[in-house]
Amino acid sequence: MKPSAILFGSIGTLVETSDMQREAFNEAFREAGLDWHWDRETYRGLLQRPGGQARIERYAAEKGDTVNARALHRRKTELFDRELLEGSLDLRPGVKDVLDYAREHGIALGFVTTTSRENIDATLAATTGQVTREMFAFIADDEMTAEQKPSPEIYRIALEHLGLEPAQAVAIEDTVPCFMAARAAGIPAVAFPNENAATDGYTDALVVTERLEPRYFTGG
């Protein structure tokens, strides 16, 4: 049985922004006069736990530095959103096919992220109309819960809003911790790793893939 809803779990399941975000962090660090630089290997390790502000806090503790993590993360978000608004982004492979499939088969779409509304708006604007708010029956943001993934709380909120049981939905996630959030909520999930994410550790994934395909959502 095909699902009643497909839940995109993060910005990175729609568009590839992981390295843009890494560079925005680094620019914020430079502006703040910090001798920090997150290369790809470092960033991949940091992505094992979600939450940009929390990553800064943990990294500062490891370095023995005292910083205003909230202000740094806010500046990173401003830099990231500015870059998005100044350019455009292509959808990740197969995303358009899945969006079209959902619309043609009456499957609701959800965007179950815990990022800011500003990030969401900037990301959708950067897709230049390929993805819009109107496509989604539910869009989450960081004001809906204080719990970051891998807590399943935001997925439970989404299910309640959509009036669905976990088995009636399929999630798409791009990192292991976020994938774990969907599974902890009892939702079957497709692993769609971003360019800086681990490619293993997605226990019980319906599939681990570099390209989304409608066949992953047929219930067959």
C-alpha positions in Angstrom: 0.0 0.0 0.0 1.4 3.4 -1.0 1.9 5.9 1.8 -0.6 8.7 2.6 2.3 11.1 3.1 5.9 11.6 2.1 7.9 13.5 4.7 11.0 15.4 3.5 13.0 15.7 6.7 15.5 18.5 6.0 16.6 21.1 3.6 19.3 18.7 2.4 16.7 16.2 1.2 15.5 18.8 -1.3 18.7 20.6 -2.4 22.4 20.1 -1.8 23.4 22.8 0.7 25.8 20.9 3.1 29.0 22.5 1.8 27.4 25.9 1.5 26.5 25.6 5.2 30.0 24.5 6.1 31.4 27.6 4.3 28.9 29.9 6.1 30.1 28.5 9.4 33.7 29.2 8.4 32.9 32.8 7.3 31.1 33.5 10.6 34.1 32.2 12.5 36.5 34.4 10.5 34.3 37.5 11.1 34.4 36.7 14.8 38.2 36.5 14.8 38.2 32.8 15.6 41.1 30.6 14.5 38.6 27.9 13.5 38.2 26.2 10.2 35.9 23.3 9.6 37.2 21.2 6.7 35.1 18.6 5.1 36.4 15.8 7.3 35.8 17.8 10.5 32.3 18.8 9.3 31.4 15.2 8.5 32.2 14.3 12.0 30.2 17.2 13.5 27.2 16.2 11.4 26.9 13.0 13.4 24.9 15.1 15.9 22.4 17.7 14.6 21.9 21.3 15.6 24.2 24.1 14.4 24.4 26.0 17.7 25.0 22.8 19.6 27.9 21.9 17.2 29.5 25.3 17.9 29.1 24.8 21.6 30.7 21.3 21.5 33.5 22.4 19.3 34.3 25.4 21.5 34.4 23.1 24.6 36.8 20.8 22.8 39.0 23.8 21.8 38.8 25.3 25.3 37.4 28.6 23.8 34.6 30.7 25.1 32.2 32.0 22.4 28.7 33.2 22.0 27.4 30.2 20.2 23.9 31.6 19.7 25.3 34.8 18.0 27.7 32.8 15.9 25.0 30.5 14.7 22.7 33.4 14.0 25.4 35.0 11.9 26.0 31.8 10.1 22.3 31.6 9.2 22.4 35.1 7.9 25.4 34.4 5.7 23.8 31.1 4.4 20.4 32.7 3.7 22.1 35.6 1.9 24.0 33.2 -0.4 20.7 31.3 -1.1 18.8 34.5 -1.9 21.6 35.7 -4.3 21.6 32.5 -6.3 19.5 29.5 -7.3 19.7 25.8 -6.5 18.8 22.7 -8.5 16.8 20.0 -6.8 18.7 16.9 -5.8 18.4 13.9 -8.2 14.9 12.5 -8.3 13.3 15.0 -6.0 11.1 16.5 -8.8 10.1 13.0 -9.8 8.9 12.2 -6.3 7.1 15.6 -6.0 5.3 14.9 -9.2 4.4 11.3 -8.2 3.0 12.5 -4.9 0.8 15.1 -6.6 -0.4 12.7 -9.3 -1.3 10.0 -6.6 -2.9 12.3 -4.0 -0.1 11.7 -1.5 0.4 14.5 1.0 3.8 16.1 1.4 5.4 17.2 4.7 8.6 19.2 5.4 9.7 18.0 8.8 12.7 20.2 9.6 13.8 21.9 12.8 15.6 24.7 11.0 14.5 28.4 11.1 11.6 29.8 9.1 14.2 32.1 7.5 16.2 29.2 6.3 13.1 27.5 5.0 12.0 30.6 3.1 15.5 31.2 1.6 15.8 27.6 0.5 12.4 27.6 -1.2 13.1 30.9 -2.9 16.4 29.5 -4.2 14.6 26.7 -5.9 13.0 29.4 -8.1 9.5 27.9 -8.0 10.4 24.2 -8.2 9.3 23.8 -4.6 6.8 26.1 -2.8 5.2 26.2 0.5 1.8 25.5 -1.1 3.0 22.0 -2.1 3.2 20.9 1.6 0.3 19.9 3.8 2.7 20.5 6.8 5.9 22.5 7.3 7.8 22.3 10.6 10.4 24.8 11.9 12.5 25.3 15.0 9.8 27.1 16.9 7.6 23.9 17.1 9.9 22.0 19.4 12.9 22.6 21.6 14.1 19.0 20.9 16.6 18.5 18.1 16.7 15.3 16.1 17.4 12.4 16.8 14.5 13.1 19.1 11.4 11.9 17.3 9.3 14.8 18.7 9.0 16.8 15.4 7.9 13.7 13.5 5.2 13.0 16.1 4.0 16.6 15.7 3.9 16.1 12.0 1.9 12.9 12.2 -0.6 14.5 14.6 -1.1 17.4 12.3 -1.6 15.2 9.3 -3.8 12.8 11.2 -1.7 9.8 10.3 -0.2 6.7 12.0 3.5 6.2 11.6 3.1 3.3 9.1 1.0 5.6 6.8 4.0 7.8 6.1 7.5 7.5 4.6 10.3 9.9 5.6 13.3 11.0 3.6 16.4 11.9 5.6 20.0 12.9 4.7 22.0 12.3 7.8 22.1 9.4 10.3 20.8 11.3 13.4 17.9 12.7 11.4 17.1 9.3 10.0 17.1 7.9 13.5 14.5 10.5 14.5 12.1 9.2 11.8 12.7 5.6 12.8 12.2 6.4 16.5 8.8 7.8 15.6 8.0 4.5 13.9 8.1 5.9 10.4 9.6 3.9 7.6 12.4 5.9 6.0 14.5 6.4 2.9 18.1 7.4 3.5 19.3 10.0 1.0 22.7 11.1 2.3 24.0 14.6 1.5 27.5 15.2 0.2 29.0 15.4 3.7 26.9 12.8 5.5 27.9 9.2 6.4 26.7 6.7 3.9 26.3 3.9 6.4 24.5 3.5 9.7 21.0 3.8 8.3 19.6 0.7 10.1 16.4 -0.6 8.6 16.3 1.9 5.8 13.9 1.2 3.0 16.8 2.1 0.7 20.0 4.0 0.9 20.3 6.0 -2.4 21.9 8.9 -4.2 18.8 9.4 -6.3 15.1 9.4 -5.2 12.7 7.3 -7.3 8.9 7.1 -7.1 9.2 3.3 -6.8 10.5 3.7 -3.2 7.1 5.1 -2.3 4.7 2.6 -3.9 4.4 0.4 -0.8 5.4 -2.6 -2.9 
